[in-house]
């Protein structure tokens, strides 16, 4: 409940700032900062998973093992 209310409040604040930037001739740095900050948060990759849980994830150290194996004498 609290997270939903905070989300609605931040969304309303962002829309207020964006509308003031577009419509009010006296809009300033505060509105610009709020609008830019809200846009920046919207592009965060919150849908991503940790690498270990992702489908098709490669094991840690895979490249290091391949590099060492290639440097051994007689390896192609």
mmJSON file of the N, C-alpha and C atoms, coordinates in Angstrom:
{"data_MODEL":{"atom_site":{
"group_PDB":["ATOM","ATOM","ATOM","ATOM","ATOM","ATOM","ATOM","ATOM","ATOM","ATOM","ATOM","ATOM","ATOM","ATOM","ATOM","ATOM","ATOM","ATOM","ATOM","ATOM","ATOM","ATOM","ATOM","ATOM","ATOM","ATOM","ATOM","ATOM","ATOM","ATOM","ATOM","ATOM","ATOM","ATOM","ATOM","ATOM","ATOM","ATOM","ATOM","ATOM","ATOM","ATOM","ATOM","ATOM","ATOM","ATOM","ATOM","ATOM","ATOM","ATOM","ATOM","ATOM","ATOM","ATOM","ATOM","ATOM","ATOM","ATOM","ATOM","ATOM","ATOM","ATOM","ATOM","ATOM","ATOM","ATOM","ATOM","ATOM","ATOM","ATOM","ATOM","ATOM","ATOM","ATOM","ATOM","ATOM","ATOM","ATOM","ATOM","ATOM","ATOM","ATOM","ATOM","ATOM","ATOM","ATOM","ATOM","ATOM","ATOM","ATOM","ATOM","ATOM","ATOM","ATOM","ATOM","ATOM","ATOM","ATOM","ATOM","ATOM","ATOM","ATOM","ATOM","ATOM","ATOM","ATOM","ATOM","ATOM","ATOM","ATOM","ATOM","ATOM","ATOM","ATOM","ATOM","ATOM","ATOM","ATOM","ATOM","ATOM","ATOM","ATOM","ATOM","ATOM","ATOM","ATOM","ATOM","ATOM","ATOM","ATOM","ATOM","ATOM","ATOM","ATOM","ATOM","ATOM","ATOM","ATOM","ATOM","ATOM","ATOM","ATOM","ATOM","ATOM","ATOM","ATOM","ATOM","ATOM","ATOM","ATOM","ATOM","ATOM","ATOM","ATOM","ATOM","ATOM","ATOM","ATOM","ATOM","ATOM","ATOM","ATOM","ATOM","ATOM","ATOM","ATOM","ATOM","ATOM","ATOM","ATOM","ATOM","ATOM","ATOM","ATOM","ATOM","ATOM","ATOM","ATOM","ATOM","ATOM","ATOM","ATOM","ATOM","ATOM","ATOM","ATOM","ATOM","ATOM","ATOM","ATOM","ATOM","ATOM","ATOM","ATOM","ATOM","ATOM","ATOM","ATOM","ATOM","ATOM","ATOM","ATOM","ATOM","ATOM","ATOM","ATOM","ATOM","ATOM","ATOM","ATOM","ATOM","ATOM","ATOM","ATOM","ATOM","ATOM","ATOM","ATOM","ATOM","ATOM","ATOM","ATOM","ATOM","ATOM","ATOM","ATOM","ATOM","ATOM"],
"id":[1,2,3,4,5,6,7,8,9,10,11,12,13,14,15,16,17,18,19,20,21,22,23,24,25,26,27,28,29,30,31,32,33,34,35,36,37,38,39,40,41,42,43,44,45,46,47,48,49,50,51,52,53,54,55,56,57,58,59,60,61,62,63,64,65,66,67,68,69,70,71,72,73,74,75,76,77,78,79,80,81,82,83,84,85,86,87,88,89,90,91,92,93,94,95,96,97,98,99,100,101,102,103,104,105,106,107,108,109,110,111,112,113,114,115,116,117,118,119,120,121,122,123,124,125,126,127,128,129,130,131,132,133,134,135,136,137,138,139,140,141,142,143,144,145,146,147,148,149,150,151,152,153,154,155,156,157,158,159,160,161,162,163,164,165,166,167,168,169,170,171,172,173,174,175,176,177,178,179,180,181,182,183,184,185,186,187,188,189,190,191,192,193,194,195,196,197,198,199,200,201,202,203,204,205,206,207,208,209,210,211,212,213,214,215,216,217,218,219,220,221,222,223,224,225,226,227,228],
"type_symbol":["N","C","C","N","C","C","N","C","C","N","C","C","N","C","C","N","C","C","N","C","C","N","C","C","N","C","C","N","C","C","N","C","C","N","C","C","N","C","C","N","C","C","N","C","C","N","C","C","N","C","C","N","C","C","N","C","C","N","C","C","N","C","C","N","C","C","N","C","C","N","C","C","N","C","C","N","C","C","N","C","C","N","C","C","N","C","C","N","C","C","N","C","C","N","C","C","N","C","C","N","C","C","N","C","C","N","C","C","N","C","C","N","C","C","N","C","C","N","C","C","N","C","C","N","C","C","N","C","C","N","C","C","N","C","C","N","C","C","N","C","C","N","C","C","N","C","C","N","C","C","N","C","C","N","C","C","N","C","C","N","C","C","N","C","C","N","C","C","N","C","C","N","C","C","N","C","C","N","C","C","N","C","C","N","C","C","N","C","C","N","C","C","N","C","C","N","C","C","N","C","C","N","C","C","N","C","C","N","C","C","N","C","C","N","C","C","N","C","C","N","C","C","N","C","C","N","C","C"],
"label_atom_id":["N","CA","C","N","CA","C","N","CA","C","N","CA","C","N","CA","C","N","CA","C","N","CA","C","N","CA","C","N","CA","C","N","CA","C","N","CA","C","N","CA","C","N","CA","C","N","CA","C","N","CA","C","N","CA","C","N","CA","C","N","CA","C","N","CA","C","N","CA","C","N","CA","C","N","CA","C","N","CA","C","N","CA","C","N","CA","C","N","CA","C","N","CA","C","N","CA","C","N","CA","C","N","CA","C","N","CA","C","N","CA","C","N","CA","C","N","CA","C","N","CA","C","N","CA","C","N","CA","C","N","CA","C","N","CA","C","N","CA","C","N","CA","C","N","CA","C","N","CA","C","N","CA","C","N","CA","C","N","CA","C","N","CA","C","N","CA","C","N","CA","C","N","CA","C","N","CA","C","N","CA","C","N","CA","C","N","CA","C","N","CA","C","N","CA","C","N","CA","C","N","CA","C","N","CA","C","N","CA","C","N","CA","C","N","CA","C","N","CA","C","N","CA","C","N","CA","C","N","CA","C","N","CA","C","N","CA","C","N","CA","C","N","CA","C","N","CA","C","N","CA","C","N","CA","C","N","CA","C","N","CA","C","N","CA","C"],
"label_alt_id":[null,null,null,null,null,null,null,null,null,null,null,null,null,null,null,null,null,null,null,null,null,null,null,null,null,null,null,null,null,null,null,null,null,null,null,null,null,null,null,null,null,null,null,null,null,null,null,null,null,null,null,null,null,null,null,null,null,null,null,null,null,null,null,null,null,null,null,null,null,null,null,null,null,null,null,null,null,null,null,null,null,null,null,null,null,null,null,null,null,null,null,null,null,null,null,null,null,null,null,null,null,null,null,null,null,null,null,null,null,null,null,null,null,null,null,null,null,null,null,null,null,null,null,null,null,null,null,null,null,null,null,null,null,null,null,null,null,null,null,null,null,null,null,null,null,null,null,null,null,null,null,null,null,null,null,null,null,null,null,null,null,null,null,null,null,null,null,null,null,null,null,null,null,null,null,null,null,null,null,null,null,null,null,null,null,null,null,null,null,null,null,null,null,null,null,null,null,null,null,null,null,null,null,null,null,null,null,null,null,null,null,null,null,null,null,null,null,null,null,null,null,null,null,null,null,null,null,null],
"label_comp_id":["UNK","UNK","UNK","UNK","UNK","UNK","UNK","UNK","UNK","UNK","UNK","UNK","UNK","UNK","UNK","UNK","UNK","UNK","UNK","UNK","UNK","UNK","UNK","UNK","UNK","UNK","UNK","UNK","UNK","UNK","UNK","UNK","UNK","UNK","UNK","UNK","UNK","UNK","UNK","UNK","UNK","UNK","UNK","UNK","UNK","UNK","UNK","UNK","UNK","UNK","UNK","UNK","UNK","UNK","UNK","UNK","UNK","UNK","UNK","UNK","UNK","UNK","UNK","UNK","UNK","UNK","UNK","UNK","UNK","UNK","UNK","UNK","UNK","UNK","UNK","UNK","UNK","UNK","UNK","UNK","UNK","UNK","UNK","UNK","UNK","UNK","UNK","UNK","UNK","UNK","UNK","UNK","UNK","UNK","UNK","UNK","UNK","UNK","UNK","UNK","UNK","UNK","UNK","UNK","UNK","UNK","UNK","UNK","UNK","UNK","UNK","UNK","UNK","UNK","UNK","UNK","UNK","UNK","UNK","UNK","UNK","UNK","UNK","UNK","UNK","UNK","UNK","UNK","UNK","UNK","UNK","UNK","UNK","UNK","UNK","UNK","UNK","UNK","UNK","UNK","UNK","UNK","UNK","UNK","UNK","UNK","UNK","UNK","UNK","UNK","UNK","UNK","UNK","UNK","UNK","UNK","UNK","UNK","UNK","UNK","UNK","UNK","UNK","UNK","UNK","UNK","UNK","UNK","UNK","UNK","UNK","UNK","UNK","UNK","UNK","UNK","UNK","UNK","UNK","UNK","UNK","UNK","UNK","UNK","UNK","UNK","UNK","UNK","UNK","UNK","UNK","UNK","UNK","UNK","UNK","UNK","UNK","UNK","UNK","UNK","UNK","UNK","UNK","UNK","UNK","UNK","UNK","UNK","UNK","UNK","UNK","UNK","UNK","UNK","UNK","UNK","UNK","UNK","UNK","UNK","UNK","UNK","UNK","UNK","UNK","UNK","UNK","UNK"],
"label_asym_id":["A","A","A","A","A","A","A","A","A","A","A","A","A","A","A","A","A","A","A","A","A","A","A","A","A","A","A","A","A","A","A","A","A","A","A","A","A","A","A","A","A","A","A","A","A","A","A","A","A","A","A","A","A","A","A","A","A","A","A","A","A","A","A","A","A","A","A","A","A","A","A","A","A","A","A","A","A","A","A","A","A","A","A","A","A","A","A","A","A","A","A","A","A","A","A","A","A","A","A","A","A","A","A","A","A","A","A","A","A","A","A","A","A","A","A","A","A","A","A","A","A","A","A","A","A","A","A","A","A","A","A","A","A","A","A","A","A","A","A","A","A","A","A","A","A","A","A","A","A","A","A","A","A","A","A","A","A","A","A","A","A","A","A","A","A","A","A","A","A","A","A","A","A","A","A","A","A","A","A","A","A","A","A","A","A","A","A","A","A","A","A","A","A","A","A","A","A","A","A","A","A","A","A","A","A","A","A","A","A","A","A","A","A","A","A","A","A","A","A","A","A","A","A","A","A","A","A","A"],
"label_entity_id":["1","1","1","1","1","1","1","1","1","1","1","1","1","1","1","1","1","1","1","1","1","1","1","1","1","1","1","1","1","1","1","1","1","1","1","1","1","1","1","1","1","1","1","1","1","1","1","1","1","1","1","1","1","1","1","1","1","1","1","1","1","1","1","1","1","1","1","1","1","1","1","1","1","1","1","1","1","1","1","1","1","1","1","1","1","1","1","1","1","1","1","1","1","1","1","1","1","1","1","1","1","1","1","1","1","1","1","1","1","1","1","1","1","1","1","1","1","1","1","1","1","1","1","1","1","1","1","1","1","1","1","1","1","1","1","1","1","1","1","1","1","1","1","1","1","1","1","1","1","1","1","1","1","1","1","1","1","1","1","1","1","1","1","1","1","1","1","1","1","1","1","1","1","1","1","1","1","1","1","1","1","1","1","1","1","1","1","1","1","1","1","1","1","1","1","1","1","1","1","1","1","1","1","1","1","1","1","1","1","1","1","1","1","1","1","1","1","1","1","1","1","1","1","1","1","1","1","1"],
"label_seq_id":[1,1,1,2,2,2,3,3,3,4,4,4,5,5,5,6,6,6,7,7,7,8,8,8,9,9,9,10,10,10,11,11,11,12,12,12,13,13,13,14,14,14,15,15,15,16,16,16,17,17,17,18,18,18,19,19,19,20,20,20,21,21,21,22,22,22,23,23,23,24,24,24,25,25,25,26,26,26,27,27,27,28,28,28,29,29,29,30,30,30,31,31,31,32,32,32,33,33,33,34,34,34,35,35,35,36,36,36,37,37,37,38,38,38,39,39,39,40,40,40,41,41,41,42,42,42,43,43,43,44,44,44,45,45,45,46,46,46,47,47,47,48,48,48,49,49,49,50,50,50,51,51,51,52,52,52,53,53,53,54,54,54,55,55,55,56,56,56,57,57,57,58,58,58,59,59,59,60,60,60,61,61,61,62,62,62,63,63,63,64,64,64,65,65,65,66,66,66,67,67,67,68,68,68,69,69,69,70,70,70,71,71,71,72,72,72,73,73,73,74,74,74,75,75,75,76,76,76],
"pdbx_PDB_ins_code":[null,null,null,null,null,null,null,null,null,null,null,null,null,null,null,null,null,null,null,null,null,null,null,null,null,null,null,null,null,null,null,null,null,null,null,null,null,null,null,null,null,null,null,null,null,null,null,null,null,null,null,null,null,null,null,null,null,null,null,null,null,null,null,null,null,null,null,null,null,null,null,null,null,null,null,null,null,null,null,null,null,null,null,null,null,null,null,null,null,null,null,null,null,null,null,null,null,null,null,null,null,null,null,null,null,null,null,null,null,null,null,null,null,null,null,null,null,null,null,null,null,null,null,null,null,null,null,null,null,null,null,null,null,null,null,null,null,null,null,null,null,null,null,null,null,null,null,null,null,null,null,null,null,null,null,null,null,null,null,null,null,null,null,null,null,null,null,null,null,null,null,null,null,null,null,null,null,null,null,null,null,null,null,null,null,null,null,null,null,null,null,null,null,null,null,null,null,null,null,null,null,null,null,null,null,null,null,null,null,null,null,null,null,null,null,null,null,null,null,null,null,null,null,null,null,null,null,null],
"Cartn_x":[0.831,0.0,0.868,1.892,2.753,3.572,4.07,4.849,3.991,2.744,1.846,1.566,1.338,1.083,2.314,3.496,4.725,4.903,4.607,4.709,3.768,2.534,1.563,2.021,2.553,3.009,4.195,5.149,6.3,5.888,4.923,4.431,3.741,2.93,2.255,3.271,4.282,5.332,6.052,6.344,7.03,6.143,4.866,3.968,3.818,3.779,3.711,4.936,6.117,7.347,7.381,6.99,7.002,6.003,4.82,3.816,4.293,4.918,5.435,6.53,7.394,8.445,7.862,6.781,6.181,5.274,4.585,3.519,3.828,4.664,4.901,6.181,6.103,7.311,8.311,7.854,8.753,9.28,9.156,9.673,11.19,11.735,13.166,13.898,14.972,15.876,15.215,14.352,13.694,12.857,12.043,11.215,12.069,13.133,14.027,14.705,15.127,15.79,14.826,13.599,12.608,12.276,12.086,11.755,12.921,14.134,15.293,15.523,15.347,15.511,14.479,13.236,12.183,12.434,12.908,13.225,14.389,15.395,16.544,16.154,15.244,14.782,13.991,13.328,12.506,13.337,14.598,15.428,16.312,16.132,16.877,16.455,17.38,17.008,16.503,15.342,14.828,14.3,14.174,13.662,14.783,16.011,17.141,17.313,17.896,18.193,19.686,20.082,21.506,22.008,23.259,23.813,23.671,23.8,23.731,22.333,21.3,19.933,19.418,20.151,19.697,19.782,18.844,18.868,20.087,20.822,21.993,23.196,23.22,24.348,25.597,26.719,27.997,28.587,29.295,29.897,30.99,31.177,32.227,33.587,34.488,35.828,35.964,34.929,34.978,36.085,36.203,37.221,38.625,38.776,40.091,40.556,39.655,40.014,40.354,39.592,39.873,41.223,41.549,42.822,43.997,43.855,44.922,45.088,43.988,44.079,44.738,44.489,45.08,46.567,47.025,48.437,49.286,48.67,49.439,50.157,51.356,52.087,51.302,51.244,50.564,49.087,48.542,47.122,46.9,45.836,45.51,44.473],
"Cartn_y":[-1.198,0.0,1.252,1.263,2.436,2.632,1.504,1.6,2.123,1.709,2.158,3.657,4.101,5.527,6.362,5.872,6.593,6.649,5.567,5.549,6.536,6.604,7.565,8.995,9.243,10.595,11.019,10.13,10.468,10.649,9.863,10.004,11.355,11.726,13.028,14.168,14.055,15.07,15.189,14.052,14.08,14.729,14.379,14.984,16.481,16.896,18.324,19.035,18.483,19.1,19.122,18.03,17.985,18.979,19.087,20.04,21.472,21.764,23.127,23.465,22.498,22.76,23.081,22.411,22.622,23.843,24.145,25.145,26.46,26.454,27.668,28.362,29.647,30.355,30.589,30.492,30.742,29.455,28.313,27.052,27.134,26.535,26.685,25.387,25.506,24.377,23.269,23.63,22.606,21.67,22.238,21.41,20.567,21.161,20.424,19.268,19.501,18.437,17.306,17.633,16.604,15.795,16.471,15.77,14.892,15.4,14.611,13.434,13.64,12.554,11.461,11.841,10.85,10.064,10.744,10.038,9.092,9.535,8.681,7.422,7.548,6.364,5.429,5.966,5.112,4.22,4.552,3.718,2.744,2.658,1.677,0.268,-0.646,-2.017,-2.828,-2.484,-3.163,-4.557,-4.907,-6.205,-7.23,-6.844,-7.748,-8.704,-9.844,-10.85,-10.881,-11.369,-11.618,-12.615,-12.492,-13.318,-14.81,-15.206,-16.623,-17.202,-16.372,-16.86,-16.711,-16.036,-15.789,-17.064,-17.208,-18.352,-18.254,-19.343,-19.373,-18.645,-18.38,-17.666,-18.523,-17.901,-18.606,-18.656,-19.709,-19.869,-18.832,-18.449,-17.491,-18.11,-17.333,-17.812,-18.572,-18.602,-19.355,-18.849,-17.546,-16.984,-17.207,-17.128,-17.355,-18.792,-19.762,-21.167,-21.399,-20.785,-20.948,-20.33,-19.179,-18.515,-19.374,-19.916,-20.767,-22.041,-22.622,-23.84,-23.579,-22.433,-22.095,-21.81,-21.385,-21.045,-22.27,-23.405,-24.621,-25.078,-25.622,-26.125,-27.213,-27.134,-28.147,-27.907,-26.874,-26.576,-25.759,-26.035,-25.302,-24.27],
"Cartn_z":[0.0,0.0,0.0,0.844,0.949,-0.328,-0.898,-2.136,-3.276,-3.321,-4.375,-4.23,-3.012,-2.779,-3.118,-2.776,-3.116,-4.625,-5.327,-6.782,-7.436,-6.936,-7.474,-7.194,-6.012,-5.658,-6.533,-6.736,-7.577,-9.039,-9.494,-10.857,-11.038,-10.066,-10.14,-10.11,-9.301,-9.237,-10.571,-11.208,-12.497,-13.56,-13.592,-14.575,-14.34,-13.069,-12.765,-13.328,-13.114,-13.604,-15.129,-15.757,-17.222,-17.81,-17.214,-17.706,-17.52,-16.387,-16.169,-17.167,-17.47,-18.455,-19.825,-20.19,-21.502,-21.564,-20.488,-20.552,-19.847,-18.855,-18.072,-18.53,-18.834,-19.265,-18.128,-16.881,-15.751,-15.103,-15.802,-15.263,-15.187,-14.134,-13.928,-13.701,-12.942,-12.718,-11.892,-10.964,-10.136,-10.995,-11.857,-12.727,-13.672,-14.172,-15.05,-14.347,-13.107,-12.345,-12.025,-11.66,-11.347,-12.598,-13.722,-14.965,-15.419,-15.36,-15.78,-14.837,-13.548,-12.584,-12.77,-13.018,-13.256,-14.52,-15.571,-16.807,-16.587,-15.839,-15.566,-14.817,-13.872,-13.138,-14.031,-15.043,-15.9,-16.798,-17.017,-17.889,-17.11,-15.803,-15.024,-15.419,-15.527,-15.912,-14.721,-14.202,-13.013,-13.331,-14.592,-14.971,-15.147,-14.942,-15.154,-13.976,-14.268,-13.25,-12.985,-11.821,-11.61,-12.654,-13.039,-14.106,-13.815,-12.571,-12.225,-12.474,-12.431,-12.611,-14.034,-14.902,-16.263,-17.102,-18.022,-18.936,-19.833,-19.951,-20.817,-20.262,-18.978,-18.372,-18.404,-18.647,-18.67,-17.271,-16.992,-15.671,-15.444,-14.201,-13.859,-14.139,-14.705,-14.984,-16.289,-17.113,-18.364,-19.275,-19.432,-20.327,-19.783,-18.484,-17.871,-18.113,-17.942,-18.189,-19.657,-20.566,-21.992,-22.348,-21.765,-22.037,-21.556,-20.351,-19.813,-20.621,-21.069,-21.862,-23.201,-23.789,-25.081,-24.962,-23.804,-23.624,-23.297,-23.028,-22.729,-23.993,-23.842,-25.023,-25.73,-27.042,-27.842,-28.019,-27.399,-27.546,-28.814,-29.504,-30.718,-30.409],
"occupancy":[1.0,1.0,1.0,1.0,1.0,1.0,1.0,1.0,1.0,1.0,1.0,1.0,1.0,1.0,1.0,1.0,1.0,1.0,1.0,1.0,1.0,1.0,1.0,1.0,1.0,1.0,1.0,1.0,1.0,1.0,1.0,1.0,1.0,1.0,1.0,1.0,1.0,1.0,1.0,1.0,1.0,1.0,1.0,1.0,1.0,1.0,1.0,1.0,1.0,1.0,1.0,1.0,1.0,1.0,1.0,1.0,1.0,1.0,1.0,1.0,1.0,1.0,1.0,1.0,1.0,1.0,1.0,1.0,1.0,1.0,1.0,1.0,1.0,1.0,1.0,1.0,1.0,1.0,1.0,1.0,1.0,1.0,1.0,1.0,1.0,1.0,1.0,1.0,1.0,1.0,1.0,1.0,1.0,1.0,1.0,1.0,1.0,1.0,1.0,1.0,1.0,1.0,1.0,1.0,1.0,1.0,1.0,1.0,1.0,1.0,1.0,1.0,1.0,1.0,1.0,1.0,1.0,1.0,1.0,1.0,1.0,1.0,1.0,1.0,1.0,1.0,1.0,1.0,1.0,1.0,1.0,1.0,1.0,1.0,1.0,1.0,1.0,1.0,1.0,1.0,1.0,1.0,1.0,1.0,1.0,1.0,1.0,1.0,1.0,1.0,1.0,1.0,1.0,1.0,1.0,1.0,1.0,1.0,1.0,1.0,1.0,1.0,1.0,1.0,1.0,1.0,1.0,1.0,1.0,1.0,1.0,1.0,1.0,1.0,1.0,1.0,1.0,1.0,1.0,1.0,1.0,1.0,1.0,1.0,1.0,1.0,1.0,1.0,1.0,1.0,1.0,1.0,1.0,1.0,1.0,1.0,1.0,1.0,1.0,1.0,1.0,1.0,1.0,1.0,1.0,1.0,1.0,1.0,1.0,1.0,1.0,1.0,1.0,1.0,1.0,1.0,1.0,1.0,1.0,1.0,1.0,1.0,1.0,1.0,1.0,1.0,1.0,1.0],
"B_iso_or_equiv":[0.0,0.0,0.0,0.0,0.0,0.0,0.0,0.0,0.0,0.0,0.0,0.0,0.0,0.0,0.0,0.0,0.0,0.0,0.0,0.0,0.0,0.0,0.0,0.0,0.0,0.0,0.0,0.0,0.0,0.0,0.0,0.0,0.0,0.0,0.0,0.0,0.0,0.0,0.0,0.0,0.0,0.0,0.0,0.0,0.0,0.0,0.0,0.0,0.0,0.0,0.0,0.0,0.0,0.0,0.0,0.0,0.0,0.0,0.0,0.0,0.0,0.0,0.0,0.0,0.0,0.0,0.0,0.0,0.0,0.0,0.0,0.0,0.0,0.0,0.0,0.0,0.0,0.0,0.0,0.0,0.0,0.0,0.0,0.0,0.0,0.0,0.0,0.0,0.0,0.0,0.0,0.0,0.0,0.0,0.0,0.0,0.0,0.0,0.0,0.0,0.0,0.0,0.0,0.0,0.0,0.0,0.0,0.0,0.0,0.0,0.0,0.0,0.0,0.0,0.0,0.0,0.0,0.0,0.0,0.0,0.0,0.0,0.0,0.0,0.0,0.0,0.0,0.0,0.0,0.0,0.0,0.0,0.0,0.0,0.0,0.0,0.0,0.0,0.0,0.0,0.0,0.0,0.0,0.0,0.0,0.0,0.0,0.0,0.0,0.0,0.0,0.0,0.0,0.0,0.0,0.0,0.0,0.0,0.0,0.0,0.0,0.0,0.0,0.0,0.0,0.0,0.0,0.0,0.0,0.0,0.0,0.0,0.0,0.0,0.0,0.0,0.0,0.0,0.0,0.0,0.0,0.0,0.0,0.0,0.0,0.0,0.0,0.0,0.0,0.0,0.0,0.0,0.0,0.0,0.0,0.0,0.0,0.0,0.0,0.0,0.0,0.0,0.0,0.0,0.0,0.0,0.0,0.0,0.0,0.0,0.0,0.0,0.0,0.0,0.0,0.0,0.0,0.0,0.0,0.0,0.0,0.0,0.0,0.0,0.0,0.0,0.0,0.0],
"pdbx_formal_charge":[null,null,null,null,null,null,null,null,null,null,null,null,null,null,null,null,null,null,null,null,null,null,null,null,null,null,null,null,null,null,null,null,null,null,null,null,null,null,null,null,null,null,null,null,null,null,null,null,null,null,null,null,null,null,null,null,null,null,null,null,null,null,null,null,null,null,null,null,null,null,null,null,null,null,null,null,null,null,null,null,null,null,null,null,null,null,null,null,null,null,null,null,null,null,null,null,null,null,null,null,null,null,null,null,null,null,null,null,null,null,null,null,null,null,null,null,null,null,null,null,null,null,null,null,null,null,null,null,null,null,null,null,null,null,null,null,null,null,null,null,null,null,null,null,null,null,null,null,null,null,null,null,null,null,null,null,null,null,null,null,null,null,null,null,null,null,null,null,null,null,null,null,null,null,null,null,null,null,null,null,null,null,null,null,null,null,null,null,null,null,null,null,null,null,null,null,null,null,null,null,null,null,null,null,null,null,null,null,null,null,null,null,null,null,null,null,null,null,null,null,null,null,null,null,null,null,null,null],
"auth_seq_id":[1,1,1,2,2,2,3,3,3,4,4,4,5,5,5,6,6,6,7,7,7,8,8,8,9,9,9,10,10,10,11,11,11,12,12,12,13,13,13,14,14,14,15,15,15,16,16,16,17,17,17,18,18,18,19,19,19,20,20,20,21,21,21,22,22,22,23,23,23,24,24,24,25,25,25,26,26,26,27,27,27,28,28,28,29,29,29,30,30,30,31,31,31,32,32,32,33,33,33,34,34,34,35,35,35,36,36,36,37,37,37,38,38,38,39,39,39,40,40,40,41,41,41,42,42,42,43,43,43,44,44,44,45,45,45,46,46,46,47,47,47,48,48,48,49,49,49,50,50,50,51,51,51,52,52,52,53,53,53,54,54,54,55,55,55,56,56,56,57,57,57,58,58,58,59,59,59,60,60,60,61,61,61,62,62,62,63,63,63,64,64,64,65,65,65,66,66,66,67,67,67,68,68,68,69,69,69,70,70,70,71,71,71,72,72,72,73,73,73,74,74,74,75,75,75,76,76,76],
"auth_comp_id":["UNK","UNK","UNK","UNK","UNK","UNK","UNK","UNK","UNK","UNK","UNK","UNK","UNK","UNK","UNK","UNK","UNK","UNK","UNK","UNK","UNK","UNK","UNK","UNK","UNK","UNK","UNK","UNK","UNK","UNK","UNK","UNK","UNK","UNK","UNK","UNK","UNK","UNK","UNK","UNK","UNK","UNK","UNK","UNK","UNK","UNK","UNK","UNK","UNK","UNK","UNK","UNK","UNK","UNK","UNK","UNK","UNK","UNK","UNK","UNK","UNK","UNK","UNK","UNK","UNK","UNK","UNK","UNK","UNK","UNK","UNK","UNK","UNK","UNK","UNK","UNK","UNK","UNK","UNK","UNK","UNK","UNK","UNK","UNK","UNK","UNK","UNK","UNK","UNK","UNK","UNK","UNK","UNK","UNK","UNK","UNK","UNK","UNK","UNK","UNK","UNK","UNK","UNK","UNK","UNK","UNK","UNK","UNK","UNK","UNK","UNK","UNK","UNK","UNK","UNK","UNK","UNK","UNK","UNK","UNK","UNK","UNK","UNK","UNK","UNK","UNK","UNK","UNK","UNK","UNK","UNK","UNK","UNK","UNK","UNK","UNK","UNK","UNK","UNK","UNK","UNK","UNK","UNK","UNK","UNK","UNK","UNK","UNK","UNK","UNK","UNK","UNK","UNK","UNK","UNK","UNK","UNK","UNK","UNK","UNK","UNK","UNK","UNK","UNK","UNK","UNK","UNK","UNK","UNK","UNK","UNK","UNK","UNK","UNK","UNK","UNK","UNK","UNK","UNK","UNK","UNK","UNK","UNK","UNK","UNK","UNK","UNK","UNK","UNK","UNK","UNK","UNK","UNK","UNK","UNK","UNK","UNK","UNK","UNK","UNK","UNK","UNK","UNK","UNK","UNK","UNK","UNK","UNK","UNK","UNK","UNK","UNK","UNK","UNK","UNK","UNK","UNK","UNK","UNK","UNK","UNK","UNK","UNK","UNK","UNK","UNK","UNK","UNK"],
"auth_asym_id":["A","A","A","A","A","A","A","A","A","A","A","A","A","A","A","A","A","A","A","A","A","A","A","A","A","A","A","A","A","A","A","A","A","A","A","A","A","A","A","A","A","A","A","A","A","A","A","A","A","A","A","A","A","A","A","A","A","A","A","A","A","A","A","A","A","A","A","A","A","A","A","A","A","A","A","A","A","A","A","A","A","A","A","A","A","A","A","A","A","A","A","A","A","A","A","A","A","A","A","A","A","A","A","A","A","A","A","A","A","A","A","A","A","A","A","A","A","A","A","A","A","A","A","A","A","A","A","A","A","A","A","A","A","A","A","A","A","A","A","A","A","A","A","A","A","A","A","A","A","A","A","A","A","A","A","A","A","A","A","A","A","A","A","A","A","A","A","A","A","A","A","A","A","A","A","A","A","A","A","A","A","A","A","A","A","A","A","A","A","A","A","A","A","A","A","A","A","A","A","A","A","A","A","A","A","A","A","A","A","A","A","A","A","A","A","A","A","A","A","A","A","A","A","A","A","A","A","A"],
"auth_atom_id":["N","CA","C","N","CA","C","N","CA","C","N","CA","C","N","CA","C","N","CA","C","N","CA","C","N","CA","C","N","CA","C","N","CA","C","N","CA","C","N","CA","C","N","CA","C","N","CA","C","N","CA","C","N","CA","C","N","CA","C","N","CA","C","N","CA","C","N","CA","C","N","CA","C","N","CA","C","N","CA","C","N","CA","C","N","CA","C","N","CA","C","N","CA","C","N","CA","C","N","CA","C","N","CA","C","N","CA","C","N","CA","C","N","CA","C","N","CA","C","N","CA","C","N","CA","C","N","CA","C","N","CA","C","N","CA","C","N","CA","C","N","CA","C","N","CA","C","N","CA","C","N","CA","C","N","CA","C","N","CA","C","N","CA","C","N","CA","C","N","CA","C","N","CA","C","N","CA","C","N","CA","C","N","CA","C","N","CA","C","N","CA","C","N","CA","C","N","CA","C","N","CA","C","N","CA","C","N","CA","C","N","CA","C","N","CA","C","N","CA","C","N","CA","C","N","CA","C","N","CA","C","N","CA","C","N","CA","C","N","CA","C","N","CA","C","N","CA","C","N","CA","C","N","CA","C","N","CA","C","N","CA","C","N","CA","C"],
"pdbx_PDB_model_num":[1,1,1,1,1,1,1,1,1,1,1,1,1,1,1,1,1,1,1,1,1,1,1,1,1,1,1,1,1,1,1,1,1,1,1,1,1,1,1,1,1,1,1,1,1,1,1,1,1,1,1,1,1,1,1,1,1,1,1,1,1,1,1,1,1,1,1,1,1,1,1,1,1,1,1,1,1,1,1,1,1,1,1,1,1,1,1,1,1,1,1,1,1,1,1,1,1,1,1,1,1,1,1,1,1,1,1,1,1,1,1,1,1,1,1,1,1,1,1,1,1,1,1,1,1,1,1,1,1,1,1,1,1,1,1,1,1,1,1,1,1,1,1,1,1,1,1,1,1,1,1,1,1,1,1,1,1,1,1,1,1,1,1,1,1,1,1,1,1,1,1,1,1,1,1,1,1,1,1,1,1,1,1,1,1,1,1,1,1,1,1,1,1,1,1,1,1,1,1,1,1,1,1,1,1,1,1,1,1,1,1,1,1,1,1,1,1,1,1,1,1,1,1,1,1,1,1,1]
}}}
